[in-house]
Amino acid sequence: MNWQALALTARLASLTSLVLLVIGIPVALWIAFSRARWKVLGEAVVALPLVLPPTVLGFYLLLVFGSNTAIGRLYHQITGSTLAFTFPGLVVGSVLYSLPFAVQPMAAAFRGVDQRLIDAARTLGVGQAEIYRRVVLPLAWPGLITALVLTFAHTVGEFGVVLMVGGNIPGVTRTLSIDIYDQVQMLNYESANQTALALLIFSFVLLVIVYSLNRRTLLWGTR
């Protein structure tokens, strides 16, 4: 097991999950409750990484991160470096690539909140922001946890976007998925198998947690 790659992967997955929790909640609330006609366009943008090849997303991110773009020049002026082939670049790529895995479970959980409770809060004069904070979010907590778990697991298993945006720099951008690829390239199947088996078990446990939460939520809803 490459412990350096493990630590970097855990750091990347944790940071990506936290960023998407902050970004995903308002986006999911808008998707769940907005009646805008063009909402379907927003939903399509959020879901795009599900069908877009990772190499395509990684390629366009490399172009955006370049010094010829406004974003690339601004970041270089502030930090003195580029986003490409750096850990911050990996975070940006991971956030975009894992966006639907955070937003869609949240939006589904928000839609599942009993509309009668929301209407009752409105009749009591509670503002929309307070309804979200005091009614919707507390009742939709299983969806928030599901989003965090799926985002974390998806980030741990990323390969294409990570390789395109971050390359393969030990201690900087080499994640566990990249390390497995390197071990296979070197015909070191024993080491690759150890890491792959650990990720397999980890993913299985996370899925058991997600399905257990969803099952308990359904049981509570039927009581």
N, C-alpha and C positions, 0 to 999 in steps of 0.2 A: 504494500500500500504506500503510495506517495503521500506522505503526511502534509507536505507543503501544498500540494495540489488540493488535498482535502480541506485544509484550512482556508485556502483561497476560494474554493467552491462554496463552503459554508458561509463565508463572509459575503460573497456575491449574492447567494440565494437569500440571505437574511436581509441585506440592504434592499434588494429588488422587491422583496415581499413588503417591507415597510413603506417603500416609496409608492408601490401600487395600492397599498391600503389607503394612503392619504389621497392619491389621485383617483383611485377607483370608486370610492364612496360617492363623491359628487357626480361622477359620470354615470354610475349605476342608478343613482336616484333620478337623474334626468331621463335616462332610458326607461326606467320603470314608470315614471309618472308624467312625463311630458306628453302633450298632445299635439306637438308640432308636426306638420305634414312631412317635413323633411327629416324627421327623426330616423327614418329608415336609412338615410345616408350615414348618419352618425353610427348606427348599429353596424352597418357594413364596414365602416372604417375600423371600428373596434374589433370586429371579427376577422378582418383581413389577414392577420398573421396565422390564422388557423389553416388557410388554404394557400398562402403565399410561400413559395420555397424559401427556406432560411437563407440560402445563398443570394437570392434576389434582394431580400431585406438587408443583408449584410453589405451587399455591393452598393446600394443606394446610401446606406449609412456612411460608408467610406467616402462617397462623393460629398456628402453633407459635411463630414468631419474635415475635409480637405481645406487647405489654406486659400482656395479660390472662392470659397463661399463666405457669406456674412457671418454665419454661425462659427465656422472654423476660424476666421480672422478674429472675431470677438473673443472666443475662448483662448486663442493664442495671446492676445493682448493682455488678458486678465491673468493667465497662469504661466505664460511663457512656453507652453507645450501644446501639442495637438491631442485630440481625443482618440485618434486612431492608435491602436496597439498600446493602449493604456487601460488601467483598471476602471477609471471613470467612463471610458468609452464602452467597456463591457457592461457597466451598469445601465447606461442609456440604451444599448442594444437589447439587454435582457428585459428592461422595463417595457419597451415597445413590443418585443416578441411574446412576452407573457401577459400582455394587457387583457386579452379575452379570457384568460384563465382566472383573472381576478374579477373583471367586471361582470361577466355573464352569471356566475353563481350569486354575486351580490344582487344583481338586478332581479334574478329569479326569486331570491329570498324577499326582496322588497315588495315584489308583486304578490307574494304569498301572504302578506300581512292583511288581516281582516279589514276590509274597507269600512265596515261598520264602526270600528274603533277610530279610524281616521275621521270619519264623518262626525262621530260624537265629540271628538276633540275640537273640530271646527265649530260646532254649535256652541261650545263653551268659550269660544273666542280665542282659541289658541292659534298663534301664527304658524305659517307653513314651516319655518325653520325650526320652531319648537316641536311641531308635530314630528318632523324627521328625527330630532334629537331625543325626544322623550317617549315616542310611540313606535316609530318605524325601526330605528336602529336597535333598541333593546329587544324587540320581538324577532328581529332578523339576524341575531347573533350567530346561529349555526351557519348561515350562509357566509358570514364574514370569516368564520374560522375555516370553512371549506375553501374559500378563496385564498386564504393565506397558505393553507396546506398545499393546494394545487399549484399555486405560484411558486412556492419553495421547491416542490418536487420537479416542476417543469424546468426551473432554472438550473437545478442540479444536473439534469439530463441534457442541457443544451449542447449542441455541437456546431452546427453550421454557422449560426450567427456569431458564436464565440470565436470560431476559427477565422472567419472573414474579418471581423472587426478587431479582434485582439491578437490574432496570430497565435504563436506558441512560445511565449517568453516565460521561462521558469520563474516562479515567485511573483509574476506580474499578471500574466494572462493564461497560464496553463492550468486549466481546470481538470477535474477527474475524467470527464469525457475525452478531453484531448490527450490525457495521459494514457488512457486505454488504447486510443488510436496509435500513440507512439509505441507502446509495448507490443502491439500486434505487428507494427511495421518492423520492429526489431526481432520478431519471431519469439518474443518472450511471453508465451501464452500462459504460463503459470501465474505470472504477475498480473497480466490482463484479466485472467479468470478471477483472481482474488478481488480485484477492484470491481469487476462487473457483477460478481456475486453479491458483494456488499451493497451495491446500488440496487440490485434486484430485490434484495430483502428489505432495504430501506423504502423503496417504492411500494412494495406490497403492504408494509406496515402502515404507511401513510394512507393508502387507499382503504384499508380496513378502518382506519380512524374516520375517514370521510363518510364511508357508507354507514358506519355506526351512528355518526351524528345525524345523518339524513334519516335513518330508521327511527331514532329516538324522537326526532322532530315530528315525523308522521304519527308516531304513537301518541305524542302529547296533543297533536292536533285533533285526534279522534276521541280524546277523553272529554 
